[in-house]
Amino acid sequence: MNPAALTLPLEGLRILDFTRVLAGPLATALLADLGAEVIKVEPPQGDDYRAIGPMRNGQSALFTVMNRNKKSLTLDLKQPQAVALVKELAGRVDVVVENFRPGVASRLGIGYEQLKAFNPRLVYASVSGFGQDGPLAERPAYDVIVQAMSGLMEATGDPDGPPTLVGEAISDVVAGLFASWAILAAVYQTQRTGQGQQLDVAMFDTTLSFLVTSMSRYLFTGAPARRVGNRHPLSAPFGVYKAKDGHFALAVLNLKLFKALATAIDLPALGRDETLATDEQRSAREPELRAAIEAWAAQHSVQRVVELIEQAGVPVAPIWNIGQALESPQAVARKLLQPVDDERLPGLRLPVQPVRFKGSAPSLAKRAPALGEHTDELLTTWLGLSLGKIAELKGAGVLGGTPSTPAP
């Protein structure tokens, strides 16, 4: 296939994005990576993430990453004229995404029931902490709150220590992933039926669904997942172990691998021990196995440990930080970071969605927009407003004043 003829998978899909902070913006960023035209509607003061550090040259790292490949339109949704513009725009898009507290969008006049009157084919995704109904629907939610209430935090950490927060905003990220998947499923259904619908995406629900092993064990045993520290709750040796100069990860899930490991660490008798023949038996004696592995590993560097165990065909790895992972030859070969032109941030690199589409053009890699940068462009090209009318709306505060000067 001629590479010049390749298109992006979501070219032609139009999205009106009212989301801010993380879960919603990540969902729409993933779609924008694949060619969807995402119009980020911001209040006059902008998305809160524009002011959240770390900052470089006045630009927020979090906002820059979560809002790549988008256009910015500023509207003061407390003004009736702004709401009227949203209704016109809704008639020209395929998808609306919002993450207001339940009920807020409707009070503003831009809820699903109000907008579908202007576009019966509209897919309207509502992302929230606990969903649009239920006893906790009105409860505010941040990632740490959902981690705490989903069972994730209770299952994470040292057995003798407190419940531990996962070192990533995992509930926000999972909700964003589920939202992007659900939007595409709904768009596909709309193409078949001609009817749109509202999607109710809750961080609580999606995080619970994400905990597949904890949920499976509970459904069969009635027992909640317990904290086991840096080891697998059901398998051994499977987890993180200490070497002479650091730590390494090891994954042994069957007797063949266990025998290979025993030979690699100069303890072949362990592999022949019939009382260690099953995963259940090895898991029950995990402290003993850990002591044996770490006594051997204490004589070697992490690099040497990985070399010796890997030669035996056993899954093993060094513990990398995020910088080591992103700059590794594997990540570079897979092009997980893309160079982006942005005079505000020289040398900028951004992630794009990680799936490779072999029959499509490469994912987009464009900078995040300046606040209100595309307001004039969108209102003239989409709605046919004159520059005079736009100036009038700015004067009335409907558009939040003069947009920021676009970065080249």
N, C-alpha and C positions, 0 to 999 in steps of 0.2 A: 504494500500500500504506500502511496506517495505521502511522505510525512507532511507535506505542505497542505494536503487535503484533509488532514485529521482535524476534528473538532473536539471540543470539551464535552463531557457527558451531559452537563446540565445547561449548556448554552440555550438561551431563550427563556429559561425559568426566571421569573421576576419575584422578588421577595421584599416585602416591607417589614423592616426589623425594628421593633420598639424595645428590644431587650438591652439590658445594661449589666455591668459587672462581668460574670464569668459563664454560667451555664448556657444562657441564651446566646450570647455573643459567640461562644465556641461552636454551638450548633450551626449558626449561620455562616461562620467562617469556613467550616468544613464544606458547606455547600458552595460558598463563593470560590473556594479553591478549585472547584470542578466546573466553574464557568457560570454559575447562577449570578444574576445581577442583584446584588443586595443593597438596598437603600436603608441606611441606618438613620432612623429618625431620633434626633436628640433634642432635649430641652435646651433653652438658650445657654444655660451654664455647662451643658455637655454631660456625657456619661461620667459618673463618679470615678470610673477607672482612669480617666484622663489625668487625675490628680494623685493617683496612688503610685508610690515608688515601687521599685527603684526607678529613678529618673535619669535621663541623659539628654543634654541640650534642650531641656524643657519638655521632653517627651517621655511618657510613661511606658515602661517595658511591657506591662500587662496589657494596657490598651493597645499598644502597637501589635502585639502578637494576636490578641483575640479579635481584632477588627481589621485584619489584613484584607485586601481585595474588595473593600466596601466603599460606598459613597455616603457622604454625610449630608443630611437635610435637617435644618433646625426649625422646630415648630414649638410654640407655646400652646400646649394642648388644653390649657385652661381657658383659651379664647375660642369662642364659637367659630370664628373664621378659620382657625387652624383645624378644627374638627371637620369643618366642611371640606377643606382641602384633603384631609385624610380619606374621607368618603369617596372623593373623586379618584384619588390614587388607588384605593382599594379596588375600584372597578377596572384597573389596568394591571393588576398583579395576579399572580397565581397563589401566593402564600403570604400570610401575615403571621409574625411571631412576636409574642409579648411575654414578659415575665413580671408584670405587676402583681401585687397582692390580689387574691381572688376578689372580684367585684369592682376593682378600681377601673379597669378598662371600660366596663359598662357605664360606670358613673361619669367617666370622661366623654362617653358617647362613641367609643370606638370598640365596643365589645363585639363578639361574634354575631349575635342576633342583629345588631345595628349595621354591621358592615356587609353581612351576606345579602341584605336587601339591595345592595349595589353590585353584588357579584355572587350569584348562586353557586358558582364553581369554586369559591374561595376555600382554601385549606387554611385553617386558623389554629395555630399551635400556641397553647397557653402553658408556660413552664413556671412551676411554683415549688415551694418547699414540700407541702403535704397534699397538694391536689386541690381541685375546685370544690370538693365536698368532703364530708367526714368531720368528726369532732375536732380535729386539729387543723382544719383548712385555713383558719384565720391566724394561725400561729406563725410568727416570723421565723425564717429558717436561714441559717448559714451552714456552710459545709461542716463545721465542727458540731453543730447541733444535730445534723442528720447522721453523722458518723456515730455520735453518742447514742442516738435512739434507734439505730438500725441493727445493732448487734456487732457492727464492725469494730468499734473501739473496745468493746468488752472482750473480743477475741484476739486483740492485738497487744503484744507486750510480753514482759517476763512473767512467768507463773507467780512469782512472789512480789511482783510490782503492781503498780496501778494500771488501769486501762490506758491505752496509749493511742494518741492521734496518729493516723497514717501521715507520712511526710509528703503528702500531695493533697490538693483540694479534690479528692477522689469523688465525692458525691456530686460536686458541681460538674466534673468532667464526665462522669457516667450519665448524668441527666442530659448533658449536651449531646453525647453520642446517641442516646436513645431518641432524643428529640429529632436529630437529623435523620435517623433511620425511619422514624414514624412519619415525618413530613414526606419523604420520598414514597413510602408505601401509600399514603393518602393521596398524593398527586397521581400515582399510577391508577388508583381506584377511580379518581375523578375523571381521568381520561377514558375510562371504560363506561362510567355511569352518567357523567355530566353533572354530578352533584358533589358539592364540597362538604366539609364537615369540620367540627372542632376537635382538636386533640388535647387531651388533658395529661400533661407530663409532670410527674411529681418526683422531686429528688428522693423523698423517702421510699416511694415505690421502686424507683429504678435502682437505688442502692441495695435494697433488699433483694431484688432480682439478680443483682451483680454477685451476691454472696452465695454462689451456686454450691460450693462444697459444704459450707456451714448449714445451708438450708437442707441439703440432701441428708446430712447426718441427723439433723433434728427431726426431719419427717420420718426417718426410719428408727430412731432410737429415743426420741423425746428429750434428748439431752442437748443443751446449748453448747456451742463451740467454746472451748476453754483456751486460756492463754498458755502457749507452750514456748514462747520466746523464739529463738532462732533455729527452730526445728519444725519439721512437718508434724502435724498432729497425729497422723496415722502410719507414717512410714519412717524407716530408719535403716542406715544412716542417710539423712535427708535434711539438709539445712546449712547453717553457717558454722565454720570451724576455724580455730586459731592456728596459725603457723608461726614461724620464727619472727617474721616482720610484719604481720598483718593477718587478715582473714580471707577465707575462700569459701565458695559455695559448692556443695556436693549433692548429687541426686542419685540415690540408689533405690530402685523400685522393684527389683526382682532378684531371685537367687543367683542368676547368671552374673548380673552386675556386682552383686555382693562378693561372689567368689573372685571376680576380677579385681575388685578393690582390695580384698584381703591379700592377694598376691602382690599387688602394687605397693602395699605398705609393709611388706615383709612379714606378714602374719597369715600365711596360707592356711594354718590350722583353723582359723576362724571360719574360713569358707567351707571347711569340712565338718564343722560342728553342727550336728543334726538338731540341736536345740536352738539354732539360729537359722533354720531352713525357711521359715515363713516370715512374711513381712510383719505379721502380728507378733511373732516371737522376738524379732529384732527390735520392734518398737518398744516392747516391754523392757528390753535391756539397753535402751538408748544411752543412759548415762555411762554404762560400761563400754559400749562401742565408741562413744565420744571420747572417753579417756584414752582408749587405745589409739584412735586416729590422731588425736592431738599430741600424744606422746611421740608418735612418729613424725608428725608435721612440725613439731617444735625444733627438729634438727635441720629444717629446710626453709628456704624463702618461699613466699607465695608463688613466685614464678616457677621455681623448681617443683613445688608440690603439684601445680597445675600441669606441668610438663609430664611428670611421672604418672599421674593418675589418668591424664588424657591418653597417654600411650597405651594404657590398659583398656581403652574403649569405654571408660566410665565418664558420664557427664560431670564436668567440673569447671569452675570459672573463678577468676579473680573478682574482687568487689570493686567496681568502678564508681566514681562519682559522676554527676551529670556532665561535667566537662570532659572527662575521659571518654564517656560513652558517645557524646556528640562529635568529638574530634577523632574518634577511633577510625581506623581504615575501613571498617565495615559500614559505619554511618556515612562516611565520605563517599564510599562506593555506591551506597544506596541513595545518595543525594537527599538526605533527610532535612538538610538546611539548604535554602536557596538564597543567593545574593539578590538584594532588592535595591533599586535606585530610590534614594530619598536624601535630598540635600540637607535635611534636618539631622540625619543620622548617617554620616559617611561610614561605609563599610558594613551596613546593616545586612544581617542574614535573618531569615524568618523560616519557621517550619511551614510545611503544607501538609495536607492530608496524606497519610503514608501509603495508601494502596496504589499500586501501579496498574494503570489501565493500558493494556498493550495495544488496543486499537483506537486510542484517543490521544489528543494533544496533551503535552505535559500540563500538570496542574499550574494554575496561576500563582504568581509570586509578586504581588504589588503591595506598596506601602499602605498603612492605615490613613484615612483621610483627616485633613484638618477640620476643625469644628465648623460645620455649615458650608464646607467647601463647594458642594455641588448643589446648593439650594437654588441658585439662579438657573443653572443648567437644567435641573429636573423640572422645575415649574414652567420653564419655557418649552422644553421638548416634549414633556409628558402631558402637560395640561394646557399648553398654548397660551400661558399668561404673558402679557407684554411686560417689558422692563419697567414701564411706568406703573403698572399694577403691582409688580413685585416691590418697587420702591414705596408704594403706598402701604403695602402690608408690613414692610419693615418699619415704616414710620409709626404704624399702629402697634408695633411690638409683637405682631403675630408670628413673625419669622425670627424673633430674637435679635433683631438689629442687624448690623452689617456682618456678613460672614467673614471668617478669617481669611487672610490672603492665601490662596492656594500655593502649596509648595510645588516647584517645577517638577 
